[in-house]
Amino acid sequence: MSEARRIVVKVGSSSLTTASGGLDADRVDALVDVLAKVRSGGERELVLVSSGAIAAGLAPLGLARRPRDLARQQAAASVGQGLLMARYTASFARYGVRAGQILLTSDDMSRRAHHRNASRTLDKLLAMGAFPVVNENDTVATDEIRFGDNDRLAALVAHLVHADLLVLLSDVDGVYDGDPARPGTSRISLVRGPEDLAHVEIGSAGKAGVGTGGMVTKIEAASIAAAAGIPVVLTSAIHAGDALAGADTGTYFHPTGRRSADRLLWLQHASTPQGSLTLDDGAVRAVVERRKSLLPAGIAGVEGEFSAGDPVELRDRAGRPVARGLVNFDAREIPRLIGRSTHDLARDLGPEYEREVVHRDDLVVLHP
């Protein structure tokens, strides 16, 4: 951990705000103190994924608790996001560091051009010495295109920026083999794979009650990052300095896989399918085993309302999801393509139909 040069740090709402809503300036400053110290030598680059926009907007709008409906969540985020960035800007300014805001939705990241732009912006901010602060764009995200929690967003950002380490900060100092509040439970210091947590009961609610995540989402995020070859440390915000210094704190998730194409990780973990295509047996083998593109001849059915460029699920005849990809046609166009060759389609409908329904570069196989 101490040798990591590019690090993504994620901090939850409960570590930045009070249970009643509103930012805790002392907590924000304490976190910035640690982050600024780590990057002060110029050898390490950091990206912060920060929750807290909705929670910060509760008190100013007179809301006693986090609302359940999306419209009021978006209103709170609209007020809170400005307050959150103003606090970070002022706190980093104490060290002569400029903070740069990046707001993302999962829809941004599953589309090729948007994904490239996000990558370029983050790289340029780091190259220019700014400190990127990333959050989900709660003010415009709909239920269908939300990450749902910033833990998963942090794992995907870590992959996007080719991070050497992901640090997930919470109000709990690691994963325990039971409820941390009960006597006799102990911290799990190392996780080498899912089997190490098979016997563990995982809680879902944070202490402060202002965030969306919990230990479940953090473990899922750690698993996504570890599967992409990125080590993860999960600990409490008060131990952030120890984690970044490589000290024995929290729970360390050992990498379990290798890096894949950036955008495919987003497609697999951040996109919400807008419909589905049923494949015949030959197409399933071509897509899953030979990693080929999906052609019209291999489609047996279509469901849902989607447009060209939307993510769709690819299913076998039994209805099991086998892959996910970005479709090249609208849903209403698919029925007349089913079972036909691209050559015949080009002859009858025009040259623009002589192409894949889902190109292999826009497709990810879903492993069980």
C-alpha positions in Angstrom: 0.0 0.0 0.0 2.8 2.4 0.8 4.2 2.0 -2.7 0.9 2.9 -4.5 1.4 6.0 -6.7 -2.1 6.7 -7.9 -4.8 6.2 -5.3 -8.6 6.6 -5.2 -10.1 7.4 -1.8 -13.8 7.2 -1.2 -15.5 8.8 1.8 -19.1 8.2 2.8 -21.7 10.7 3.9 -21.6 9.5 7.5 -17.9 10.5 7.8 -18.6 14.1 6.6 -22.0 15.1 8.0 -24.1 15.0 11.0 -27.1 12.6 11.4 -29.4 15.6 11.1 -27.9 16.8 7.9 -25.3 19.5 7.2 -21.6 19.3 6.7 -19.2 18.9 9.7 -16.4 21.3 8.7 -14.0 19.7 11.2 -14.4 16.3 9.7 -13.9 17.6 6.2 -10.8 19.5 7.3 -9.4 16.4 9.1 -9.8 14.3 5.9 -8.2 17.0 3.7 -5.3 17.3 6.1 -4.5 13.6 5.5 -5.0 13.8 1.8 -2.9 16.9 1.3 -0.1 15.5 3.4 0.0 12.3 1.3 0.3 14.2 -2.0 2.6 16.9 -0.7 5.8 15.2 -1.9 4.5 15.2 -5.5 5.1 11.4 -5.9 1.5 10.3 -5.3 -1.6 11.3 -7.1 -5.0 11.1 -5.4 -8.6 11.2 -6.6 -11.4 11.6 -4.0 -14.8 10.1 -4.5 -17.0 11.9 -2.0 -20.6 11.3 -0.9 -22.4 13.9 1.1 -24.3 16.1 -1.4 -27.7 15.0 -0.5 -26.9 14.8 3.2 -25.4 18.3 3.1 -28.6 19.7 1.6 -31.0 18.3 4.2 -30.8 20.9 6.9 -30.7 23.9 4.5 -34.0 22.7 3.0 -35.6 21.9 6.3 -35.6 18.2 5.8 -35.3 16.1 9.0 -34.0 13.0 7.2 -33.0 11.7 3.8 -36.1 11.7 1.6 -37.3 8.5 -0.1 -38.6 10.1 -3.3 -36.2 10.9 -6.1 -37.4 14.5 -6.7 -36.6 15.7 -3.2 -33.3 13.8 -3.2 -32.4 15.7 -6.3 -33.4 19.0 -4.7 -31.3 18.2 -1.7 -28.3 17.3 -3.9 -28.7 20.5 -5.9 -28.3 22.6 -2.7 -25.8 20.2 -1.0 -23.4 19.7 -3.9 -22.5 23.4 -4.0 -22.0 23.4 -0.2 -19.9 20.3 -0.4 -17.6 21.6 -3.1 -17.3 25.0 -1.4 -16.1 23.3 1.8 -13.6 21.1 -0.1 -12.4 24.2 -2.1 -11.8 26.2 1.1 -10.2 23.3 2.9 -7.8 22.4 0.1 -6.9 26.1 -0.3 -5.2 26.0 3.1 -2.5 23.9 1.3 -2.5 25.9 -2.0 -4.3 23.0 -3.8 -7.2 23.5 -6.2 -10.1 21.1 -6.1 -11.9 20.1 -9.4 -15.4 18.8 -9.4 -16.4 15.7 -11.5 -20.1 14.7 -11.6 -20.9 11.4 -13.2 -23.9 9.2 -14.0 -23.6 5.5 -15.0 -25.1 6.5 -18.4 -22.1 8.7 -18.9 -19.7 5.9 -18.3 -21.3 3.2 -20.4 -21.3 5.3 -23.6 -18.0 5.3 -25.4 -17.6 9.1 -26.1 -18.6 10.1 -22.5 -16.3 7.5 -21.0 -13.4 8.8 -23.0 -14.1 12.4 -21.9 -14.3 11.4 -18.2 -11.0 9.6 -18.5 -9.3 12.6 -20.2 -10.7 15.1 -17.7 -9.5 13.1 -14.7 -6.0 12.6 -16.2 -5.7 16.3 -17.1 -6.7 17.4 -13.7 -4.1 15.2 -12.1 -1.4 16.3 -14.6 -2.2 20.0 -13.8 -1.9 19.4 -10.1 -5.5 19.8 -9.2 -7.3 17.4 -6.8 -10.3 15.7 -8.5 -13.4 15.3 -6.3 -15.9 12.9 -7.9 -19.5 12.4 -7.0 -22.6 10.9 -8.6 -24.6 13.6 -10.4 -27.6 13.1 -8.2 -29.4 16.2 -9.5 -30.0 14.7 -13.0 -29.6 10.9 -12.5 -32.8 8.9 -12.7 -33.4 5.6 -10.9 -32.6 3.8 -14.2 -29.1 5.4 -14.6 -27.9 5.7 -11.0 -24.9 4.0 -9.6 -27.0 3.7 -6.4 -24.0 4.2 -4.1 -20.6 5.9 -4.3 -18.8 2.7 -3.2 -19.4 1.1 -6.6 -18.7 4.4 -8.3 -15.3 4.5 -6.5 -14.4 1.0 -7.7 -15.1 2.0 -11.2 -13.3 5.3 -11.0 -10.3 3.4 -9.6 -10.3 1.3 -12.7 -10.9 4.3 -15.0 -7.8 6.1 -13.7 -5.6 3.0 -13.5 -5.2 3.4 -9.7 -2.7 1.3 -7.8 -5.0 1.3 -4.7 -8.6 2.0 -3.6 -9.3 3.1 -0.1 -12.9 2.9 1.1 -13.5 5.1 4.2 -16.5 4.5 6.4 -17.6 4.8 10.0 -16.5 1.2 10.7 -12.8 0.2 10.8 -13.1 -2.8 8.6 -15.1 -6.0 8.0 -15.9 -8.0 11.2 -16.9 -11.6 11.5 -20.2 -10.4 13.2 -21.8 -7.3 14.5 -18.9 -5.0 15.6 -21.0 -3.8 18.5 -21.2 -7.2 20.0 -18.4 -8.5 22.3 -16.3 -11.3 20.9 -16.3 -10.3 17.3 -13.0 -9.6 15.5 -11.8 -7.7 12.5 -11.0 -9.7 9.4 -7.6 -8.2 8.3 -7.2 -10.0 4.9 -9.7 -11.1 2.2 -8.1 -13.2 -0.6 -11.4 -14.0 -2.3 -15.2 -14.4 -1.7 -14.7 -17.7 0.1 -13.1 -15.7 3.0 -16.4 -13.9 3.7 -18.8 -16.8 3.0 -19.4 -17.3 6.8 -19.8 -13.6 7.6 -23.0 -11.8 8.4 -22.9 -8.4 6.7 -24.8 -5.4 8.0 -26.4 -2.9 5.7 -26.9 0.3 7.6 -24.4 2.9 8.6 -24.5 4.5 12.1 -25.4 8.0 10.9 -28.3 7.0 8.6 -27.6 9.7 6.0 -26.0 7.5 3.3 -27.3 4.8 0.9 -24.5 2.3 1.4 -23.5 0.0 4.1 -21.0 -2.8 4.5 -22.7 -4.8 1.8 -22.1 -2.2 -0.9 -18.5 -1.7 0.3 -17.7 -5.4 0.0 -19.3 -5.5 -3.4 -17.2 -2.5 -4.5 -14.1 -4.0 -3.1 -14.8 -7.2 -5.0 -15.3 -5.3 -8.3 -12.0 -3.5 -7.8 -10.1 -6.6 -6.7 -11.4 -8.5 -9.7 -10.0 -5.8 -11.9 -6.6 -6.2 -10.3 -6.8 -3.3 -7.8 -6.0 -3.9 -4.1 -8.5 -2.4 -1.7 -8.3 -1.2 1.9 -11.6 -0.8 3.8 -11.3 1.2 7.1 -12.8 4.1 9.0 -12.2 7.7 8.1 -10.3 8.3 11.3 -7.7 5.7 10.2 -7.3 7.2 6.7 -3.7 8.3 7.4 -2.7 4.9 8.6 -4.3 3.2 5.5 -2.5 5.5 3.1 0.8 5.0 5.0 0.5 1.2 4.6 -0.1 0.5 8.3 -2.1 -2.5 9.5 -5.6 -1.1 9.6 -9.0 -2.2 8.4 -9.5 -5.0 5.9 -7.2 -5.6 2.9 -8.8 -7.1 -0.2 -6.1 -8.9 -2.2 -6.5 -8.5 -6.1 -8.3 -11.5 -7.5 -8.1 -10.7 -11.2 -6.5 -8.7 -13.9 -7.4 -5.4 -15.5 -9.9 -5.5 -18.4 -10.9 -2.8 -20.9 -12.0 0.2 -18.8 -15.4 0.7 -20.5 -16.4 -2.9 -20.3 -16.1 -2.8 -16.5 -18.5 0.1 -16.5 -20.8 -1.7 -18.8 -20.9 -4.8 -16.6 -21.2 -3.0 -13.2 -22.7 0.4 -13.8 -25.2 0.1 -16.7 -28.9 -0.8 -16.4 -30.2 -2.8 -19.3 -33.0 -1.1 -21.1 -34.2 -4.3 -22.7 -33.1 -7.8 -23.7 -32.3 -9.9 -26.8 -32.9 -13.7 -26.8 -30.2 -15.6 -28.6 -30.3 -19.0 -30.3 -27.9 -21.7 -29.1 -25.3 -21.0 -31.8 -25.3 -17.2 -31.0 -24.8 -18.0 -27.3 -21.8 -20.1 -28.1 -20.4 -17.5 -30.5 -20.8 -14.6 -27.9 -19.8 -16.5 -24.8 -17.2 -19.0 -25.9 -15.7 -17.4 -29.0 -16.3 -13.7 -28.0 -17.8 -12.8 -31.3 -20.2 -10.0 -32.1 -23.9 -10.6 -32.1 -25.3 -10.7 -35.6 -29.0 -10.5 -36.6 -29.1 -14.2 -37.6 -28.5 -15.3 -34.0 -31.4 -13.4 -32.5 -34.6 -15.3 -31.5 -36.5 -12.5 -29.7 -36.5 -9.0 -28.3 -38.1 -7.4 -25.2 -38.2 -3.8 -23.9 -38.1 -0.3 -25.3 -34.6 0.9 -26.1 -32.7 3.1 -28.5 -29.5 2.5 -30.4 -26.6 2.9 -28.0 -28.5 1.7 -25.0 -27.3 -1.2 -22.9 -29.2 -4.4 -23.3 -29.1 -7.9 -21.8 -28.3 -10.9 -24.0 -30.1 -14.1 -22.8 -30.2 -17.7 -23.8 -33.4 -19.5 -24.7 -34.0 -20.3 -21.0 -33.9 -16.6 -20.1 -30.6 -16.7 -18.4 -28.4 -13.5 -18.8 -25.2 -14.5 -20.6 -23.8 -11.1 -21.7 -24.5 -7.3 -21.8 -23.8 -5.0 -24.6 -24.6 -1.7 -26.3 -27.1 -2.3 -29.1 -26.7 -0.7 -32.5 -30.5 -0.6 -33.4 -33.7 0.7 -31.8 -36.0 -1.9 -30.3 -38.6 -1.3 -33.0 -36.1 -2.2 -35.7 -35.1 -5.5 -34.3 -38.1 -7.7 -35.2 -37.4 -7.3 -39.0 -33.8 -8.2 -38.5 -34.4 -11.5 -36.5 -32.8 -14.6 -38.1 -31.6 -12.8 -41.2 -28.0 -12.4 -42.6 -26.4 -9.0 -42.8 -26.0 -9.6 -46.6 -29.7 -10.0 -47.1 -30.5 -7.1 -44.9 -28.2 -4.8 -46.8 -29.8 -5.9 -50.1 -33.4 -5.4 -48.9 -33.1 -2.5 -46.4 -29.9 -0.7 -47.3 -26.1 -0.8 -46.6 -26.6 0.7 -43.1 -28.1 -2.6 -42.0 -25.0 -4.6 -42.9 -23.6 -4.5 -39.4 -23.6 -6.2 -36.0 -26.5 -5.8 -33.6 -24.0 -5.7 -30.8 -20.3 -5.4 -31.6 -17.8 -7.4 -29.7 -16.0 -4.3 -28.5 -19.2 -3.1 -26.9 -20.0 -6.5 -25.2 -19.1 -8.1 -21.9 -19.7 -11.7 -21.0 -21.4 -12.2 -17.6 -19.7 -14.8 -15.6 -21.7 -16.8 -13.0 
